[in-house]
Amino acid sequence: MDHVTVLVFGPLRERVGAPEVRLAGETVQELWDELVRRHPTAAADAGSVRVARNLDYCEWTTRVRDGDTIAFIPPVAGGSGEPAIHVQITTAAIDVAELIARAGSSRDGAVATFVGRVRDHNDGVSVSRIDYEAYAEMAEAEMRRIATDLYERGGISSIDIVHRVGTLEVGEASVAVVVAAPHRDTAFPACAEAIDLIKRSVPVWKREHRADGARWVDARHHHGSPMVTT
C-alpha cells in the first residue's frame, strides 16, 4: 500500500491530536478507515467530512498514490453547518437540487440559481456535445476568489460555484451558481455577477462537436478570456 500525507483541520485535528499524519491505503476511503482505527473519536465527523486530493475535491473512491496529499475537511464556520463558500471543478454530473437544498439556512428567504446547460445549436449549426477542459487548480482558485469577494461584501449567506469538465451531452449542466440570502435584492445580483465574472476570468475552455465538425469556441471577442456555456 502507498503511504500518503493526510491533513486534518479544526475539530478533526483536535481529535487526531496533530495537523497531519502518514497513512497507508489504496483509496481515500481506506485512508479514512485507517484514521478512524487509529483515532476512534474521528468517527464523530463521519458523514460531514469532505475530502480533497492534491488541492482538488474528490470522491471517497478516488485512488491515491505515494506522495499524494489528502485533506479531510470538516464543516467550516457557517450558518447551516455547510461551508458558506464552496467551489469545485468536477467530472461528475452537477446535482443542482443538492446545491439548492444545502444553500444558506432557515434565515434565508431567497436562493438565486443559475444553471448553464449544453444547448443543441450555436450560430445556427447543430451541436451534439461539448468537451470542457480546465486548468483545474487555477480555475478553483479563481472561482473561490470570485465567491469570497461577493460573500465578503455582505448581504449573502452562502455561495456555491460548481463547474463540470469532460464531455457533456446536450441538456447536461456545465456550470451552476447558487446564492442564498435573506432577501432577493442581494441574492439575484450576486448570482448574476458571479456568472459574468466566471465567463471572463475562470480558465475553462470548450470544444463543440457540430454538424460541420469539432471546433474550439473562439473567445477572442471576450478579450481572450476562456468561456463557459450559457
C-alpha positions as CSV (number, residue, x, y, z in Angstrom):
1,M,0.0,0.0,0.0
2,D,1.1,3.5,-0.7
3,H,1.8,6.0,2.1
4,V,0.4,9.5,1.8
5,T,0.3,12.6,3.8
6,V,-3.2,13.3,5.3
7,L,-4.1,16.8,6.6
8,V,-6.8,17.3,9.1
9,F,-8.3,20.6,10.3
10,G,-10.4,22.2,13.1
11,P,-12.3,19.8,15.4
12,L,-11.0,16.8,13.5
13,R,-7.4,18.0,14.1
14,E,-8.1,18.1,17.8
15,R,-9.5,14.6,17.8
16,V,-6.4,13.3,15.9
17,G,-4.0,15.3,18.0
18,A,-1.9,16.5,15.1
19,P,-2.4,18.6,11.9
20,E,-1.1,15.8,9.6
21,V,-0.4,12.1,9.7
22,R,1.1,9.5,7.3
23,L,-1.3,6.7,6.4
24,A,-1.3,3.8,4.1
25,G,-4.2,2.9,1.8
26,E,-5.2,2.5,-1.8
27,T,-8.3,4.7,-1.8
28,V,-9.4,7.8,0.1
29,Q,-12.0,5.7,2.0
30,E,-9.2,3.3,3.1
31,L,-7.2,6.2,4.5
32,W,-10.3,7.4,6.4
33,D,-10.9,4.0,7.8
34,E,-7.3,3.7,8.9
35,L,-7.5,7.2,10.5
36,V,-10.6,6.2,12.5
37,R,-8.9,2.9,13.5
38,R,-6.1,4.9,15.0
39,H,-8.2,7.7,16.4
40,P,-11.7,6.3,17.1
41,T,-13.1,9.7,18.1
42,A,-12.6,10.9,14.5
43,A,-15.7,8.8,13.7
44,A,-17.8,11.6,15.2
45,D,-17.2,13.6,12.0
46,A,-18.2,10.8,9.6
47,G,-20.9,11.9,7.2
48,S,-19.9,15.6,7.4
49,V,-16.3,15.5,6.2
50,R,-15.3,16.4,2.7
51,V,-12.1,15.2,1.1
52,A,-9.6,16.7,-1.3
53,R,-6.6,15.1,-3.1
54,N,-3.8,17.4,-4.1
55,L,-5.9,20.6,-3.7
56,D,-8.9,19.3,-5.6
57,Y,-12.1,18.0,-4.0
58,C,-12.5,14.3,-4.9
59,E,-14.7,11.2,-4.2
60,W,-14.2,8.7,-1.4
61,T,-13.5,6.1,-4.0
62,T,-10.6,8.1,-5.5
63,R,-7.4,6.0,-5.7
64,V,-4.3,7.5,-4.1
65,R,-0.6,7.2,-4.8
66,D,2.6,7.6,-2.9
67,G,3.4,11.3,-2.5
68,D,-0.3,12.4,-2.6
69,T,-1.6,14.9,-0.1
70,I,-5.1,14.1,1.1
71,A,-7.1,16.6,3.2
72,F,-10.1,15.6,5.4
73,I,-12.1,18.8,5.7
74,P,-14.8,19.1,8.4
75,P,-17.6,21.7,8.0
76,V,-16.3,25.2,8.3
77,A,-18.0,28.1,10.2
78,G,-21.3,28.9,8.6
79,G,-25.0,29.2,9.5
80,S,-26.1,25.7,8.4
81,G,-23.0,23.6,9.1
82,E,-22.1,23.7,5.4
83,P,-19.3,25.9,4.1
84,A,-20.5,29.4,3.3
85,I,-18.3,29.3,0.2
86,H,-18.0,26.2,-1.9
87,V,-16.3,26.0,-5.3
88,Q,-15.5,22.9,-7.3
89,I,-14.2,21.7,-10.6
90,T,-15.7,18.2,-11.2
91,T,-16.1,15.4,-13.7
92,A,-19.3,14.3,-12.1
93,A,-22.8,15.4,-13.0
94,I,-23.8,18.6,-11.1
95,D,-26.6,17.9,-8.6
96,V,-28.3,21.2,-8.7
97,A,-31.1,20.1,-6.3
98,E,-28.4,19.2,-3.7
99,L,-26.8,22.6,-4.1
100,I,-30.1,24.4,-3.5
101,A,-31.0,22.2,-0.6
102,R,-27.9,23.0,1.3
103,A,-27.8,26.7,0.5
104,G,-27.8,29.1,3.4
105,S,-30.1,28.4,6.4
106,S,-33.7,28.8,7.6
107,R,-32.9,32.5,7.9
108,D,-32.6,32.9,4.2
109,G,-35.7,33.6,2.2
110,A,-34.1,33.7,-1.2
111,V,-32.0,31.2,-3.2
112,A,-30.9,32.5,-6.6
113,T,-29.7,29.9,-9.0
114,F,-28.0,30.0,-12.4
115,V,-27.5,26.8,-14.4
116,G,-25.6,26.8,-17.7
117,R,-26.5,23.8,-19.9
118,V,-25.2,22.4,-23.2
119,R,-27.6,23.6,-25.9
120,D,-28.2,21.8,-29.2
121,H,-27.0,24.6,-31.5
122,N,-24.7,27.6,-31.9
123,D,-24.5,30.2,-34.6
124,G,-27.3,28.3,-36.4
125,V,-25.3,25.0,-36.5
126,S,-26.5,21.9,-34.6
127,V,-24.3,20.8,-31.6
128,S,-24.3,17.2,-30.4
129,R,-21.9,17.6,-27.4
130,I,-19.2,19.8,-25.8
131,D,-15.8,18.9,-24.4
132,Y,-14.8,21.1,-21.4
133,E,-11.2,21.5,-20.3
134,A,-9.9,23.4,-17.4
135,Y,-6.7,24.4,-15.6
136,A,-8.4,22.9,-12.6
137,E,-6.2,24.2,-9.7
138,M,-6.2,27.8,-11.1
139,A,-9.9,27.6,-12.0
140,E,-10.9,26.6,-8.5
141,A,-8.7,29.3,-7.0
142,E,-10.3,31.9,-9.3
143,M,-13.8,30.7,-8.5
144,R,-13.0,30.9,-4.8
145,R,-11.7,34.5,-5.3
146,I,-14.9,35.5,-7.0
147,A,-17.1,33.8,-4.4
148,T,-15.1,35.2,-1.5
149,D,-15.3,38.8,-2.9
150,L,-19.1,38.6,-3.3
151,Y,-19.5,37.0,0.1
152,E,-17.3,39.5,2.0
153,R,-19.3,42.4,0.6
154,G,-22.1,41.3,2.9
155,G,-25.8,40.6,2.2
156,I,-25.5,37.0,1.1
157,S,-25.2,33.9,3.4
158,S,-23.7,31.4,1.1
159,I,-22.5,30.9,-2.5
160,D,-21.7,27.7,-4.4
161,I,-20.0,27.6,-7.7
162,V,-19.5,24.2,-9.5
163,H,-18.1,23.7,-13.0
164,R,-18.1,20.4,-14.7
165,V,-15.4,19.3,-17.2
166,G,-15.2,16.4,-19.6
167,T,-17.6,15.5,-22.4
168,L,-21.2,16.7,-21.8
169,E,-24.2,15.9,-23.8
170,V,-27.0,18.3,-24.9
171,G,-29.0,19.3,-21.9
172,E,-26.4,18.5,-19.2
173,A,-25.4,21.2,-16.8
174,S,-21.9,22.6,-17.2
175,V,-21.9,25.2,-14.5
176,A,-24.1,26.1,-11.5
177,V,-24.1,29.1,-9.2
178,V,-26.3,29.1,-6.2
179,V,-26.6,32.1,-3.8
180,A,-28.6,32.2,-0.6
181,A,-29.5,35.4,1.1
182,P,-32.2,36.8,3.4
183,H,-33.7,38.8,0.5
184,R,-33.8,38.5,-3.3
185,D,-32.4,42.0,-3.8
186,T,-29.0,40.7,-2.8
187,A,-29.3,37.1,-4.0
188,F,-30.1,37.9,-7.6
189,P,-27.4,40.5,-8.3
190,A,-24.7,38.3,-6.6
191,C,-25.7,35.3,-8.7
192,A,-25.7,37.3,-11.9
193,E,-22.3,39.0,-11.2
194,A,-20.8,35.6,-10.3
195,I,-21.5,34.0,-13.6
196,D,-20.4,37.1,-15.5
197,L,-17.1,37.0,-13.7
198,I,-16.7,33.3,-14.3
199,K,-17.2,33.8,-18.0
200,R,-14.4,36.5,-18.0
201,S,-11.7,35.0,-15.8
202,V,-12.0,31.3,-15.0
203,P,-9.7,29.2,-17.2
204,V,-12.2,26.8,-18.8
205,W,-12.3,26.1,-22.5
206,K,-14.9,24.3,-24.6
207,R,-14.8,22.3,-27.9
208,E,-18.1,21.9,-29.7
209,H,-18.9,18.8,-31.7
210,R,-21.0,20.3,-34.5
211,A,-22.6,19.1,-37.7
212,D,-19.7,20.7,-39.6
213,G,-17.0,19.2,-37.3
214,A,-15.4,19.8,-33.9
215,R,-14.0,23.1,-33.0
216,W,-12.8,25.1,-30.0
217,V,-15.0,28.0,-29.3
218,D,-13.2,31.2,-30.2
219,A,-13.3,33.5,-27.2
220,R,-11.3,36.4,-28.7
221,H,-14.4,38.6,-28.7
222,H,-14.3,38.2,-24.9
223,H,-10.8,39.7,-24.8
224,G,-9.1,36.4,-24.9
225,S,-10.8,35.1,-21.8
226,P,-12.0,31.5,-21.6
227,M,-15.7,30.9,-21.8
228,V,-18.3,28.8,-20.1
229,T,-21.6,27.8,-21.8
230,T,-24.7,29.8,-21.0
